């Protein structure tokens, strides 16, 4: 299915699959998927949406930042079932990347989005977007995070100071114990080896002495070297054997020298053995208390030294942290005040523009306003929350949208907000799924007029049941369901290109069948919508 520029209208019989097309689009934009969405008997479903993005630098930059090649078009593909793979321009991607790109491409407005309009946070976000204050909003969030971190730092230091002298004494006791131990990494392994030698010093001395005696008594190797050397002078073929024997003689000499040094270094002094046992017992106790190894005990010693230094200088540390906290608070209040100023100005302008749109949507006498309600504390979203107030009947008080707006009124309020904020809305594609719910007659015509106006600024896709809206289409797409192979229904979409085709569909929408009277009214609608 290909959508053209301007206003694209999807119509068709109830149950023909119009909303299914919107669902498929949302899946390609990274919406949550379920295997229940796959047709019974099939292993998987594949949906893909392709956008022309050559004139959308923000989208192109975001795709390039994610590592996808620059391309005049952007393909977002999603597999439901199977491996559940997501792809961007044919390359494997995360569903989160589809969502991030989708937020820059498409705004989808359906019944659940209308309900979101009743949420105060959503209303505040709409106001900030209209005010062009999203960067200010982000700055407040960053400043709030810095202030929260600074406050947590002060609280941590205050708790540490509250522990008082007892905590300091405990830290110092542990540190003194570790410092007194004079720890050196690997010392326990070296001492354990020395202790093993000391325990068996007598027997080791005997064995080494016997080995040296054997080397001195056995002169066979030297004699063999001399004889083979003489033979090699007579027969050069024995030279390699003579060389090997010479090497053996040198190895034996080196081994003998090393054994003599070892024998001289052996210490059978019981006092030395006792010293080793005492030191190793001390190290074992340290290891059991501080992490199981000399290395972890050394780390703990260094950490305790740093902590004690901090504890001993808590007054200055707290003073420095409080100074940082005050500066962070000032920065937060300054950022929040700037955001508040933008909101005050935008609330007045947006409310006036929406109210004017509501009059055009045949809500004569309806009033719309935006109040900024101060929060108990400055939060990551600012110092206040926006609340949209509506009154559909003159003489009645204005109340929050959630308390007074009917379904039809809410649809028109949403459309009025989108129309009033069209210039500030940067999304290139807008989708309205049954935005005309609960309305009809002249009000529906006015909805069509505004959708047509939105289509002059960006691409718009609308699912509608009303002929008074469908007559304004730049591209009228008919969704049809027909029996396919194996008794399965297949959904198809075709564009109605002639006035006769469009009039017939409008007639069906108005009367359920194509009668002469309905056709005449359909032609009137088409002529009036030009």
N, C-alpha and C positions, 0 to 999 in steps of 0.2 A: 504494500500500500504506500503510495507516494502522496505527500501533502504539498500543496502549492503555497505560494506566499499569500498573506492576508488571512481572511477568515475561512476556516475549513469546518464544515458542518457534517456530523455523523448522524444519520437517521436510520430508522428501520423498525420493524415490528418488535414488540416487547419480547425479549428472550432471543433476539436474533444474534446477539453477541457484541453489541456496541460497547458496553462497559468492559467486556473481555479484552478489547483492543487497548483500552486505557490501562487495564491490569498488565497486559504484556509490555506496554511502554514503561510502567513503573518497575517491572522486574528488570528490564534492561538498564534501568537507572539505579539498580542496586537495592531495590526493596526486598524485604524478607520473603524467601521462597519456601514453598512446601510441596512435597511430592503429591499432595492431594490435588494440586493444580495440573498434574499430568493426566492426559486422557486415559481412561481405563483401557488396559491392555497394552499400553505403550511403555517403553522403558524410560524415556526421557522426552523433554520438550526443549526446543531451542527458540529463543526470541532474540531479535536484533533490531537496533535502531541506528540509523545513520544520519548524521548532522553535517551540514555544510558549515565549516567554522573559519573559513578564510578571513572573514570580517569580524571575528570575535577574538581579539588579542588575549583577553583574560583566560578564555578556555584553552587556546593554543599554548599559552605559557604554563598553565596548570598541567596539561598533558605532557609537555616537554620536561617539566620538573619531575614528573613521575617516571621519566625515562622512555616515553613513547615518541616515536619519530614525528617530526612536523609534517602535517599532511593537510590538504585543503578540506578533507572530510574526516569525520571521527565516527568510527564504528564501535558501538557498545553492544556486546554480545553476552548472553547469559544462558547457561544450560541448567535446567531444573530436572532433578533426578540424575541418574548416571553418576558421573564424577562431580557434577555441580560446578563446572568450570566457568569462570568469567574471563572475558577477553576484551582488550581494547586494541582496535586496528589489527586484529589477528593474534596479538600477543597475550599470553596469560596474565591476568590481573586479579587483584583482590576485589571482592564486592565493595569494600570500603572505597576503593578508587573509583568504581562506577558511581557510588553515591556522591563523592566529592565533585566529580565532573558533572553529574546530573544536577547538583545544586546550582551550578553555574549556567545550566542550559535551559531547564524546564521548571516552571511553577505549575503545580497541579492543584486544582481547586474543585473539591467534590463535597459531598455531604459531611464527611469527617473533618475536612478543612473548615467548613462552616462552623462545626462544633468547636474547633480550635479557636475560632474568632471569639468565643465566649470566655476564653482563658485570659487572665490578666497579663501573664507573661507574654503570650502571643500578641496581645494588643500592644504591649510596650515595644516589642520587637518590630511590629509593623510601623509604629510611630517613628522609631529610630531609623528604620530603612527610608521612610519618607523624608525624614530630616537630613538624610545623608550623613548620619551620625554614627554609623557602624564602627568607624575607626575610633571615634571618641568613646564609644561603648567598650571597645577592646582595651583602650588605654585605661579605663576605669577598672576593668577586670585585672589587668596587670598590676595596677597600683594597689588594688585590694589584696592581691596575693602577696605583694611585698609587705604591706602593712600587717597581714596575718602572720607572716613568717617572723617579722620583727617582734610582734606581740608574743608569739610562742617562745622566742629567744629570751625575752624578759622573764616570762613565767618560769622557764626552765632554770634560769639563774636564781630567781627568787626562791624556788623550791630547794635548790642546792644550798643556798645561804641559810634557809630555815633549818636545815639539818644540824647546823651549828657545830660546836667544837667536837662533839662526839664523832661526827662524820670525818672531820679533819684528822682526829687522832687515829681512827681506824685506817684511813688511807695512808697516814704516815707510818703506822706499824707495818703494814704490808710492804710499803716501799723500802723501809729500813731493812726488813727481812731479806728482800730480794737483792738490795745493794750489798748487804753484808755477805751474801752467798758468793759474790764475785763470779757471776756466771759467765761462762765462755761456751759458745755453741760447739758441740761435738766433744766437749770435755768428758762427758759420761762414758762415751764409747771408748775413748782413749784410756781412761782409768780402768774400765772393766777389762780391757785387754791386758793392761799392766798387772792388775790384780790376779788374773789367771796365771800369768807367768810367775808372779811372786809365790802363789800357793804351791806351785810345783817346781820351785827353783832347784831343789836338790836333785830330783830325778832328771830334770832337763839338763843340769850340769853333767850328770853321769852319761847320759845319752850322747850329748855333744862331744864329751871327751873321748868316748869310745869311737865315735865317727872320725874324729881327728886322728886317733891312733891308727885306725884302719887305713886312712889315706896315707899316713907316713910309712906304714908297713908295706903297703902294696905299691912297689915300684915298677909293677909290670907295665904300666902305661908308658912310662918314660923309656924303659928298655925297648919296648915295642917300637916307639917312635924312632929311636936310634937305628935299630936294625932295618926297619922298612925304609928309612932315609938312605942307608947304604945300598939297599937293594934297588931303590929308585935310580941311583946313580948308574947302576948296571942296566936297568930296564926302565925307561921313562914311563912305561904304562902304569907303574906303581906310584907315580907322583901324586895322583888324586887320593890314594889311600893314605899316603904319608901326610898329606895336608889335613885330612879328616882326623887323624890321630893327634896331630899337633893341636888342633882346635880342642879336642877332648882333654888334652893335657892342660891347656889354658883354663878351660871351664872348671876342671877339678881343682886347680890352684886357686881360682877365684872363690869357689865354694868353700875351700878350706879356710881362706882368709876371713870370709864372712862368718863362718862358724866360730872362729877364734874371737872375733869381735863380740859376737852374741854371748859367748861364754864369759868374757870379761865383764860384760854389762849385767849379767844375772845378779840379782840382789835377793838373797835369802834372809835378809834382816827382818825378824818378826815385827819390829817397830814400824818399818815401812809398810808391811802388809796391814797392820792395824790402822795406820794413817789412811791408806787407800780405802779400807772398809768403812771408816768413819766418813770420809768425804763422799763416797758413793751413797751411803745411807742418807746423808744430808741432801744430796742431789735428788734422790728418789722421793724424799719428802716434799721438796720444792716442786717436782714435776707433778706429784699427785694433787697438790693444792692449786697449781697454776697451769692447767691445760694439758698435762700429760707428756710434755717434752721440754727440753731446755729452751728450744726456739720460742715456744709459746710463753714460757716464763719470762724470757727477755722482753717479748712484746708487751706483756702485762706490766713489767717494771717501767718501761718507757711510757706506757699509757698512764700509769699511776702518777708518775712524775709530772706529766702534763696536767692531769686532773688536780693534783695538789697545788700546783702553781696557780691554776685557775681559781681554786677554792681560796687560796691565801690572798688573792687579789680580787675577791668578789665585789667589794664595794665599787672599785673603779670599773669592773666589768659590767656591773648592773647599771652604773651611771652612763657608760658608753652605749649599752643596749637601749636604755630609755631615751637617749638622745636620738638614736637611729629610729626608734619607734615614733617619736614626735615628728621627725622629718618625714617618715613614711605616711603618717596621718595627714600632715599638711599637703603632701603630694596627692593623696587620695581625695581629700576634700576639694582641692583645686581641680582635679580631673572631673570629679562628680559635678562640681558647679558649672563647669564648661558644658558638660552633657545636659545638665538641667536647663541651661540657657537655650541650647539648641532645641530641646523638647518643648519648652514654653512657646517658642516662636512657631515651631512646626505644628503643635497641637492646634493653635489658633487657625493657621492656614488650612490644615487638613480638614478640620471640622467644618469650616466654611465651604470648602470645595465639595466635601461629601454631602453636606446638606443640600447644596445646589443640585447635585446629581440625583439625590432622592426626590426632589421635586420633579425632575425630568422623568423619573421612573414611576410617576403617578402616585407618589406618597405625599400628596399635598398636605401641607401643615405639619409634616413630620419634622422633628428637630433632632439634631445630632451634635453631640459635644464630646470633648475629651478632657477629663480631669486628671491632674497629676496629684496622686496621693503620696504624701511624704511617708517614707518607711521609718520604723523605729531606729534603724541603724543603716548607715551607708553599706550597701552590699556590692557584690561583683557586677551588678547590673545598674548601679547608680543609687541615688538618694531617694528616688520615688518610683512608683509604678503608675503606668497609664491605665485609665479605666474609661472605656467608651460607653457613653450614655445615649439612650434613644427614647424618643417618644413618638408613637405612631398616630396619636390622636390629640388635636389641639386642646389645650386646657388641662391635660393630664401632666403629672410631673415626669421629668426625665429620670429614668432608672437604668441600671446596668443592662446591657443587651441580653444577658442570660435570663433576666426576669420578665422582659416585656416583648421581645421580638418573636413573631411567629416564624414558621419555616419559610414562607414566601417572603416575608419582610427581611429575614436574615440573608436570604439569597441576594436580594436587591442591595442590602447594605454591603455585602461582600463585593458585589460588582461595582457599587459606587466607590468603595475604597480603592479597588484596583483601577478604576477609571480616573479617579482624582489623583492617584499616585503613579499614573502611567509613566510620567517623565522621569521619576526617580527609580522606577523598577528597571533594572538592567537585564533581566532575563529575556532572552530572545524568543522563547516559546512559552505560551500560556495554554493550559488545558483546563477546560471547565466541563466537569461531568455532571450533567443535569442541574446546572446553575439556575434553571428556570423552574425548579420544583415549587409547586404551590402557587403559581401565578398564571395568568392568562389574559386574554383580551388585549386592551391597549397597553397594559403594563408589560406584557410580553413583547409587544412591538418596540417599546422603549428599551427593553433589555437587548433586543436585536440591534437597535441603533448604536448602543454603547459597545457591544461586542464588535460591530462593524468598525467603529472608531478605533478600538484597540487593535484591530487587524491592520489598520493603516500604519501602525508603529512597529508591529512585530507579528510573528506567525502565531495564529490562535487556532486551537482545535476545540470544538464544542460538541458534546453529546446532548442532543435535545429531542423532546417529544412534541415540540410546539412548532406548527407551521409558521406562526408569526415571528419566530426566531430564525427558522431555517431559510426563510425567503431572503435573508440578507447575505447568504453565503457567497463568497468568492469562488469557493469550490465545494460542491454538494456531493458528499460520499454516501452511498446507500449500502447498508450492511444487510446481507441476505443469508438465510440459512436454507440449504437444500439437501435432499437425501443423496448420499454418495455410495461408494462401494460398500458392500457387506452391511447395508442398512444403516451405516453411520451418517450422521448429519455433518455437512461441511459448511463452514462460514466463508463467504466471499465478500469482497468490497469492490464496488465499481463507482466511478464518478459519473454523475448525471450531467451531461454536457449540453443538452439542448433544453430550450425553454419548455418544450412539450414533456420531456422526461421529468423535469423539475416540477412542473405543474401537476403532473399525475401523482408524484410522491407527496406534494403538499396537500392535494385533495384527499389522498388516503389518510394522511395524518389528521386531517380535520374531521372527516366523516366515516372513516373506516373502509370506504369504498370509493371508487372513482366515478362520481356522478357528474352530470353536466353542471349542476349548481355548484358543486364543490370545485370543479375545474375552473369555473368562472371566477369564484372567489380566490382561487390559487393564482390565477393570472393577475388579478387585481393586486394581490400582495406582492408579486414579483415586480410589477410595474411601479408600485409605490416605493419599493426598496431600492430602486435604481438611483 
